């Protein structure tokens, strides 16, 4: 059984370092990408306050397909380039959105979402998935959160990419 707690404020560098450490411990010895994404979604959901959705979308061709997550039911398929997740996948850059209602083409899978952070997961220079975090609070996510989740995405990329294991 895993029981993780973090004593540092959410968004702080220390919080994100501990989150990465917990993610590393959960995924280091597991080769199955779905199991790793599922545990990571649950870990983020447990440790990150003020979320209403945390999980993954996987790249399949020109579409993002729903992966493991915690939260309310979600959109199953999102075209690359559409909405916040699609923008992150198309550009290969993180999207930190303080007000999703002001984001052109935002896809409202959950009407309660007010802010969003989407971080691409890259392997061999290609986006293979995105980490998607939604909050019912406006401006919930910080630059520190973006930086922390980008470091987490770098750590986990080989652990969620089919057929590739590094370690």
Secondary structure as GFF3:
##gff-version 3
##sequence-region A 1 167
A	DSSP	alpha_helix	13	27	.	.	.	ID=ss1
A	DSSP	alpha_helix	33	47	.	.	.	ID=ss2
A	DSSP	beta_strand	53	60	.	.	.	ID=ss3
A	DSSP	beta_strand	63	71	.	.	.	ID=ss4
A	DSSP	beta_strand	77	79	.	.	.	ID=ss5
A	DSSP	alpha_helix	83	91	.	.	.	ID=ss6
A	DSSP	beta_strand	95	97	.	.	.	ID=ss7
A	DSSP	three_ten_helix	100	102	.	.	.	ID=ss8
A	DSSP	beta_strand	115	123	.	.	.	ID=ss9
A	DSSP	beta_strand	126	135	.	.	.	ID=ss10
A	DSSP	alpha_helix	143	160	.	.	.	ID=ss11
###
